[in-house]
Amino acid sequence: MSRICVDSMMATMRSPTWPYDSGCHLFCLDTDLDALRAFAVRLGLHRSFLHPAPGFPHFDLTTAMRARAVAAGARELTRRDPDFIAYLKGRAARAAAEKAAINPNPPFQAR
């Protein structure tokens, strides 16, 4: 089973950096950034296109690029897929862990 996945296409807002009406995400279920970057580079995406969102590092894909990703072995996940739901539920925990790794000694906070 591929850990590199694409989610469903969804409507998007156009912007200067995203001139498309729809898009999806390329991500790795186990958040293996090296595997995700390597897969993206094989698709022709530049490594700098990675969105390092806390808990959800991903690449944005167009419809055509999504088709290329699937042809290259990315697993298609729907919003109802149990693996996708589990991944999203773990997002907050991953984001908190990433934040703790960046700042292991946060300043004292009064309660």
N, C-alpha and C positions, 0 to 999 in steps of 0.2 A: 504494500500500500504506500502510495506516495505521500510524503509529509508536506510537499509543496502543493499548495492549493490555490484555486481561484474561487471567489464567491460569485453570486449572481450579478448580472448587469443591472444597474440602477440609473435612474435619471440623475443628472448632475447639473449644477449651475455653471455656465460658461464664465471663464475669467481670463485675464491676460496669460496665465500660465496653464490653463486647461480649456482650450477652445472647442470642447466637445459637449454633446448633449447627454451622453451616458458614459459610464465607466464601471470598473470593478477593481478588486484588489487582488494582488498576488502576494501570498504570505506563506509562512511555514508553521504548521501546527505545533511543532515543538520549539518554535522561535530560534531555530538554528540559523543565525544571520549569515554564516559562511555559506551554507547550502543555498539559502535564499539569494544571496548576491551572485553566487556562481550560476544558478539557474537563470537569473535575470540577465546576466552578461551573455549567456548562450542565446538568449532571445534577442539580443542586440540593445538591451537597455543599459544606460550608463549607470555605474555604481552610485553616482551622486543623486540619482533619482529616488533613492530609498527615502521613505518617510519614516524617521525613527520615532514614531508616536509611542509614548509609554504604554507598554503592554500589547501593542499592536504594530510592530514594524512591518511595513508593506511597501509595495510599488503600486501605483495607479496604472491601470491598463485600459486601452481603448478596446472596442469590439474586435477589431482585427488582431490586436496583440493578444487578447484573451484566447482567440482561436489558435494562435501559434503556440501559446503556453499549454493549452490542452493537448494539442498535437505532439508537443515535446514531452508530455507525461504528467502535467499538473492535474491534480484531482479536482473535479468540479464539486463544489459543495453548495447546497441550497441553504436558505436561512433556517430551514427546519431540520437539517441534517444533525443527528445527535453529536457528531464530532465538532461541528461548527458551533452548536449551542454550548458544549463543554468548553470550547476554546474561548468563546466570548465571556462565559462565566469566570474563567480564570484570568481574564484580562486585568481586572482590578488588582488581584494578588500579584500578578507579574509587574504591573506598574509600581506597586508599593515596594516590591523587592528591588526593582531597578533604582528607585529613588533612594532606598536604604543603602544600596551599593555605592551610589554617588556620594551620599552624605551619611556615613555610618554613625556619626556623633552629632545628631541635630541639637540645636541650642535648647536649653531648658525651657519648657513651656508650662506656665502656671495652669492649674486646673480650675 
